[in-house]
């Protein structure tokens, strides 16, 4: 199912939700700062947990440069706390089990792209890397296994500067690209 994808130069859609701590979360609240808005798959996804682990490692430097991170998961709040929440991310994690934010940002579900990911030679390495970091392949009841990740770099005025819709589950925005955005390059 392909949604209408957002493009660079478009205003990021406004939204209101709560994070894993129950705090009010609104994109409007981040005006004046840059934002990496990361749509993950589900809270037990080993590859998504590895991604969050890597974002946590970069986060202090990004914060100093005026970049905030928001990670969204298509999981219920309880699953978020149990799985990815165990990492104690210093940035908001938001549960979106009804996929309202995913729909708002045009984040797709694709059986075909999941099939291509499973057939891709690099996927095994990514899964091994996740396992080595302590993130095993864990099923999550009721999760949308066919959800594809997407990441957006949003500037201080709420304008999307980069929209990265993953071609494979393992296809993520390069951390160096986020570093350049955070540094204002």
PAFI-75873 format. One record per residue: residue in three letters; x, y, z of N, C-alpha, C, O in turn. Coordinates in steps of 0.02 Angstrom, whole numbers, padded with zeros to 5 digits, always signed. Atoms other than C-alpha are relative to their C-alpha. Layout:
BEGIN
ALAXYZXYZXYZXYZ
...
//
This chain:
BEGIN
UNK+00043-00059+00000+00000+00000+00000+00044+00062+00000+00082+00072+00047
UNK-00041-00060+00005+00082+00162-00055-00041+00061+00018-00095+00073-00009
UNK+00032-00063-00021+00035+00324+00031+00029+00056-00043+00077+00045-00080
UNK-00029-00059+00033+00064+00498-00040+00063+00020+00038+00059+00040+00096
UNK-00063-00016-00034+00247+00529-00001+00013+00075+00001-00002+00111-00046
UNK-00017-00071-00009+00306+00697+00064+00067+00013-00034+00109-00031-00041
UNK-00060-00019+00037+00442+00791-00028+00037+00056+00036+00007+00094+00073
UNK-00038-00057-00027+00583+00909+00024-00031+00066-00023-00054+00072-00080
UNK+00029-00066+00014+00522+01089+00032-00072+00005+00025-00098+00061+00032
UNK+00068-00001-00027+00350+01038+00098+00002+00013+00075+00051-00004+00109
UNK+00006-00008-00073+00294+01090+00272-00015-00069+00030-00057-00106+00004
UNK+00014+00063-00035+00299+00942+00391-00070+00003+00030-00087+00053+00061
UNK+00067-00001-00029+00122+00895+00441+00002+00007+00076+00042-00025+00110
UNK+00005-00009-00073+00075+00953+00616-00032-00061+00031-00076-00092+00001
UNK+00031+00055-00036+00035+00819+00742+00006+00011+00075+00048+00050+00099
UNK+00000-00001-00073-00002+00797+00927-00008-00071+00024-00052-00107+00001
UNK+00003+00068-00028+00031+00638+01024+00033+00003+00069+00047+00058+00094
UNK-00038+00003-00063+00115+00581+01186+00058-00047-00010+00056-00092-00051
UNK-00059+00043+00005+00285+00503+01210-00005-00057+00052-00055-00064+00087
UNK+00000+00058-00044+00334+00348+01310-00005+00018+00074-00020-00024+00116
UNK+00005-00024-00069+00338+00453+01470-00069+00031+00015-00082+00052+00071
UNK+00066-00031-00009+00161+00517+01442+00002+00075-00010-00047+00110+00003
UNK-00007-00072+00013+00227+00691+01395-00032+00018-00067-00027-00020-00116
UNK+00029-00027+00061+00134+00794+01265+00055+00009-00051+00109+00034-00035
UNK-00050-00004+00053+00226+00789+01099-00034+00030-00062-00084+00005-00087
UNK+00027-00035+00058+00195+00909+00955+00059+00025-00042+00108+00051-00014
UNK-00054-00024+00043+00304+00950+00805+00008+00076+00007+00064+00102+00003
UNK-00001-00073-00010+00258+01133+00833+00046+00020+00058+00077+00073+00057
UNK-00041-00012-00059+00348+01123+01001+00075+00006-00018+00114+00036+00018
UNK-00071+00002+00020+00513+01098+00906+00019+00057-00047+00075+00058-00072
UNK-00017-00057+00044+00503+01259+00802+00061+00035+00029+00067+00044+00090
UNK-00062-00032-00022+00672+01345+00808+00056-00050+00009+00114-00031+00020
UNK-00051+00053-00003+00763+01177+00815-00010-00047-00059-00064-00052-00087
UNK+00004+00050+00053+00803+01046+00685-00026-00066+00031-00016-00078+00090
UNK+00028+00063-00025+00717+00876+00700+00015-00057-00048+00008-00050-00109
UNK+00000+00064+00037+00753+00699+00643-00062-00036+00024-00066-00056+00083
UNK+00061+00036-00016+00582+00618+00639+00007-00069-00032+00006-00075-00094
UNK-00014+00068+00025+00610+00430+00624-00060-00045+00012-00081-00056+00069
UNK+00054+00049-00004+00469+00310+00586+00031-00069-00004+00056-00089-00056
UNK-00027+00067-00003+00524+00138+00641-00057-00049-00017-00112-00028-00034
UNK+00051+00051+00015+00430-00025+00615-00040-00013+00064-00091+00021+00075
UNK+00035+00014-00063+00376-00098+00783+00052-00006+00055+00111-00015+00040
UNK-00047-00009-00056+00454-00090+00956+00046-00059+00013+00097-00050+00045
UNK-00043+00058-00010+00526-00268+00956+00046-00013-00060+00088-00058-00057
UNK-00041+00009+00061+00606-00252+00782+00074+00007+00017+00096+00060+00040
UNK-00072-00001-00016+00790-00297+00805+00037+00055-00038+00080+00089-00009
UNK-00035-00051+00040+00846-00183+00663-00019+00070+00022+00023+00116+00020
UNK+00022-00065-00025+00743-00038+00732+00033+00015+00067+00053+00072+00080
UNK-00033-00009-00064+00816-00065+00905+00074+00017-00010+00102+00058+00027
UNK-00069-00017+00016+00991-00063+00830+00004+00073-00024+00051+00109-00005
UNK+00001-00069+00024+00947+00100+00742-00007+00049+00058+00030+00099+00061
UNK+00008-00044-00059+00886+00179+00905+00065+00002+00040+00085+00055+00063
UNK-00064+00004-00035+01047+00119+00989+00052+00047-00032+00088+00082+00003
UNK-00048-00043+00036+01149+00209+00855-00019+00074+00006+00024+00117+00013
UNK+00022-00069-00008+01043+00367+00867+00017+00026+00070+00037+00083+00078
UNK-00017-00019-00069+01069+00368+01057+00074+00020+00003+00091+00068+00037
UNK-00072-00015+00000+01258+00365+01026+00017+00068-00029+00064+00101-00006
UNK-00013-00064+00033+01250+00519+00914-00037+00058+00033-00019+00116+00023
UNK+00047-00051-00025+01115+00612+01011+00033+00058+00038+00015+00115+00026
UNK-00029-00057-00036+01224+00715+01132+00031+00053-00046+00022+00113-00034
UNK-00031-00048+00047+01321+00794+00988-00054+00036-00040-00051+00096-00051
UNK+00054-00031+00038+01163+00824+00887-00037+00051+00043-00056+00104+00018
UNK+00034-00047-00045+01081+00906+01038+00038+00066+00004+00009+00119+00000
UNK-00042-00060-00004+01228+01027+01054-00006+00041-00065+00001+00102-00063
UNK+00005-00034+00065+01203+01069+00869-00071+00022-00015-00084+00049-00069
UNK+00069-00023+00010+01017+01103+00890-00045-00048-00036-00096-00028-00065
UNK+00041+00051+00032+00948+00938+00823-00032-00045+00053+00002-00072+00096
UNK+00037+00045-00044+00813+00841+00915-00020-00062-00040-00021-00060-00102
UNK+00021+00063+00031+00756+00663+00879-00067-00020+00030-00078-00015+00090
UNK+00063+00030-00021+00581+00590+00886-00005-00066-00037+00001-00068-00099
UNK+00008+00066+00032+00558+00403+00853-00071-00026+00011-00096-00027+00068
UNK+00070+00023-00002+00386+00333+00812-00001-00074-00016+00033-00097-00062
UNK+00006+00072+00009+00338+00149+00824-00073-00018-00008-00116+00008+00027
UNK+00069+00023+00010+00182+00062+00759-00013-00057+00049-00024-00114+00030
UNK+00008+00048-00055+00161-00025+00927-00041+00032+00055-00042+00093+00062
UNK+00034-00027-00059+00052-00008+01080+00050+00024+00052+00107+00001+00054
UNK-00042-00030-00052+00122+00092+01226+00035-00053+00043+00095-00047+00057
UNK-00028+00052-00043+00149-00065+01334+00058-00035-00034+00109-00049-00003
UNK-00054+00033+00037+00255-00148+01198+00060+00047-00007+00117+00025-00003
UNK-00053-00049+00006+00355+00012+01176+00043-00001+00064+00104-00002+00060
UNK-00037+00002-00064+00402+00010+01361+00039-00065+00008+00097-00063+00029
UNK-00032+00065-00008+00443-00176+01359+00061-00009-00045+00112-00035-00023
UNK-00053+00013+00049+00552-00177+01203+00048+00059-00007+00096+00064+00031
UNK-00047-00054+00014+00636-00020+01134+00007+00047+00060+00060+00078+00069
UNK-00003-00044-00058+00594+00078+01293+00053-00021+00051+00076+00020+00090
UNK-00052+00025-00046+00719-00031+01388+00068+00034-00014+00113+00030+00028
UNK-00063-00034+00016+00857+00069+01301+00005+00068+00034+00058+00100+00033
UNK+00000-00066-00033+00807+00226+01398+00026+00055-00046+00070+00093-00027
UNK-00020-00051+00048+00825+00336+01245-00009+00070+00031-00059+00082+00065
UNK+00005-00068-00026+00859+00519+01291-00046+00045-00042-00050+00105-00029
UNK+00047-00037+00043+00734+00572+01157-00067-00035+00001-00071-00093+00020
UNK+00067+00029-00003+00547+00542+01140-00010-00059-00047+00012-00058-00104
UNK+00024+00057+00038+00481+00375+01081-00076+00004+00002-00105+00012+00056
UNK+00072-00007+00002+00300+00382+01024-00032-00064-00027-00010-00091-00078
UNK+00038+00058+00023+00178+00237+01007-00055+00025-00047-00091+00073-00031
UNK+00052-00017+00049+00065+00247+00854-00031-00064-00026-00026-00079-00086
UNK+00027+00065+00021-00026+00079+00850-00053+00005-00054-00063-00043-00092
UNK+00052-00009+00052-00166+00148+00740+00030+00029-00065-00006+00041-00113
UNK-00039-00026+00058-00032+00214+00617-00026+00067-00027-00021+00079-00087
UNK+00024-00066+00023-00108+00389+00610+00057+00044-00023+00052+00078-00074
UNK-00058-00041+00020+00063+00475+00604+00032-00029-00063+00055+00008-00106
UNK-00028+00033+00060+00125+00347+00477-00039+00022-00062-00010+00039-00113
UNK+00042-00021+00056-00023+00390+00365+00011+00074-00017+00015+00092-00075
UNK-00010-00072+00009+00004+00577+00391+00064+00015-00039+00067+00062-00079
UNK-00064-00011+00032+00185+00562+00331+00011-00046-00061+00065-00047-00090
UNK-00005+00042+00060+00149+00437+00191+00047-00059+00007+00076-00080-00043
UNK-00045+00057-00012+00249+00295+00270-00037-00064-00020-00092-00078+00004
UNK+00035+00056+00031+00209+00137+00176+00006-00067+00036+00050-00078+00078
UNK-00002+00070-00017+00172-00044+00209+00011-00036-00066-00023-00022-00115
UNK-00014+00033+00063+00246-00159+00077+00024-00072+00010+00079-00084+00035
UNK-00020+00070-00001+00248-00349+00069+00059-00012-00046+00105-00049-00030
UNK-00053+00009+00050+00357-00337-00085+00068+00024+00026+00118-00011+00017
UNK-00064-00026-00026+00491-00229-00001+00026-00043+00058+00087-00050+00067
UNK-00022+00045-00054+00494-00345+00150+00029-00063-00032+00081-00088-00010
UNK-00025+00059+00036+00516-00493+00031+00069+00014-00030+00114-00027-00025
UNK-00065-00020+00028+00659-00400-00057+00053+00006+00055+00111-00012+00045
UNK-00046-00006-00056+00738-00363+00113+00024-00069+00022+00084-00080+00032
UNK-00018+00067-00023+00733-00546+00164+00045-00036-00051+00085-00078-00032
UNK-00041+00031+00053+00812-00595-00003+00067+00035-00009+00112+00008-00041
UNK-00061-00040+00009+00948-00461+00007+00058-00029+00040+00051-00046+00099
UNK-00059+00030-00032+01123-00527+00046+00024+00039+00062+00050+00008+00108
UNK-00023-00042-00056+01160-00381+00165-00043-00010+00063-00020+00005+00118
UNK+00046+00005-00057+01010-00420+00278+00028-00045+00054+00022-00029+00113
UNK-00029+00047-00050+01097-00568+00363+00052+00036+00043+00053+00027+00104
UNK-00051-00037-00038+01243-00454+00412-00032+00049+00049-00010+00056+00106
UNK+00035-00048-00042+01123-00323+00481-00032-00035+00060-00029-00010+00116
UNK+00031+00039-00054+01030-00455+00584+00053-00023+00049+00042-00021+00109
UNK-00055+00021-00044+01196-00522+00651+00027+00058+00041+00043+00050+00100
UNK-00023-00061-00035+01250-00345+00696-00048+00018+00056-00027+00036+00111
UNK+00051-00014-00050+01086-00317+00788+00006-00050+00058+00003-00031+00117
UNK-00006+00052-00052+01105-00483+00881+00062+00011+00043+00060+00003+00104
UNK-00062-00013-00036+01285-00440+00929-00008+00059+00048+00025+00062+00100
UNK+00013-00059-00043+01220-00276+01003-00054-00016+00053-00071+00027+00093
UNK+00049+00021-00050+01091-00375+01105-00072+00005-00022-00117+00001+00020
UNK+00069-00006+00026+00939-00356+00992-00016-00060-00043+00001-00062-00102
UNK+00018+00061+00036+00872-00526+00943-00063+00011-00042-00102+00056-00028
UNK+00062-00001+00039+00739-00556+00812-00056-00024+00046-00057-00082+00066
UNK+00053+00014-00047+00585-00549+00921-00067+00016-00032-00078+00072-00055
UNK+00067-00016+00026+00406-00565+00861-00038+00045+00048-00028+00041+00109
UNK+00042-00043-00042+00283-00436+00924-00072-00012-00022-00091+00006-00078
UNK+00069+00016+00018+00103-00493+00928-00037+00062-00024-00035+00115+00007
UNK+00040-00055+00027-00009-00385+00822+00039+00052-00039+00011+00100-00063
UNK-00040-00050+00036+00136-00293+00741-00011-00005-00075-00032-00057-00101
UNK+00005-00002+00073+00134-00242+00559+00068-00018-00029+00112+00025-00037
UNK-00065+00025+00025+00276-00348+00491+00020+00032-00066+00080+00035-00082
UNK-00014-00028+00066+00262-00263+00321+00011+00076+00000+00016+00107-00053
UNK-00013-00072-00005+00288-00085+00385+00071+00015-00021+00118-00021-00003
UNK-00066-00023+00022+00433+00005+00303+00020+00061+00041-00023+00103+00057
UNK-00022-00060-00036+00539+00133+00397+00004+00061-00046+00006+00055-00107
UNK-00010-00063+00037+00554+00315+00345+00030+00050+00049+00015+00048+00109
UNK-00031-00051-00043+00655+00462+00412-00004+00068-00035+00004+00073-00096
UNK+00008-00068+00027+00632+00649+00390+00046+00047+00039+00048+00046+00100
UNK-00038-00054-00030+00752+00792+00421-00041+00063-00010-00056+00083-00066
UNK+00045-00058+00001+00648+00945+00466+00038+00059+00029+00069+00054+00082
UNK-00037-00058-00022+00722+01119+00482-00036+00039+00055-00091+00021+00077
UNK+00026-00041-00055+00692+01253+00615-00068+00030-00013-00104+00048+00034
UNK+00064-00029+00018+00542+01319+00520-00054-00052-00015-00108-00035-00038
UNK+00049+00053+00011+00455+01150+00507-00004-00023-00073-00053-00054-00093
UNK-00002+00020+00070+00505+01122+00325+00041-00064-00008+00096-00069+00019
UNK-00036+00062+00012+00556+00948+00268+00058+00015-00047+00048+00040-00102
UNK-00060-00010+00041+00734+00958+00202+00022-00065-00033+00052-00063-00086
UNK-00015+00064+00030+00755+00772+00170-00054-00050+00022-00069-00056+00081
UNK+00049+00052-00014+00624+00634+00158+00029-00066-00025+00038-00075-00086
UNK-00030+00064+00019+00697+00459+00160-00050-00057+00013-00061-00076+00070
UNK+00045+00057-00003+00573+00320+00123+00041-00062-00017+00068-00066-00072
UNK-00043+00059+00009+00663+00153+00143-00022-00044-00058-00081-00059-00066
UNK+00012+00047+00055+00678+00040-00009+00000-00072+00027-00035-00115+00001
UNK-00004+00064-00036+00721-00106+00107-00004+00017+00075+00007+00075+00094
UNK+00002-00013-00072+00699-00124+00296+00068+00023+00025+00073+00063+00071
UNK-00068-00017-00020+00889-00108+00310+00025+00066-00030+00080+00088-00013
UNK-00018-00062+00033+00893+00051+00204-00016+00059+00045-00075+00077+00054
UNK+00011-00056-00046+00918+00196+00324+00040+00060-00023+00089+00055-00061
UNK-00036-00062+00013+00972+00375+00310+00069-00006+00032+00075-00024+00091
UNK-00068+00005-00026+01161+00379+00331+00009+00047+00060-00012+00105+00058
UNK-00012-00041-00059+01213+00441+00503+00041+00062-00018+00031+00116+00012
UNK-00042-00056+00022+01341+00553+00415-00044+00055-00032-00028+00114-00026
UNK+00046-00048+00030+01198+00636+00320-00035+00040+00056-00044+00100+00051
UNK+00032-00033-00057+01111+00673+00486+00050+00046+00035+00033+00101+00056
UNK-00053-00041-00030+01277+00737+00556+00007+00066-00039+00011+00120-00009
UNK-00007-00061+00042+01292+00860+00409-00060+00047+00011-00051+00107+00017
UNK+00060-00041-00012+01112+00920+00434+00004+00033+00068-00011+00092+00075
UNK-00006-00027-00068+01141+00942+00621+00050+00057+00003+00040+00106+00038
UNK-00054-00050+00000+01300+01041+00587-00016+00059-00045+00023+00107-00047
UNK+00019-00056+00042+01208+01154+00465+00032-00001-00068+00037+00051-00101
UNK-00031+00006+00066+01294+01089+00308-00046-00035-00048-00029-00044-00107
//
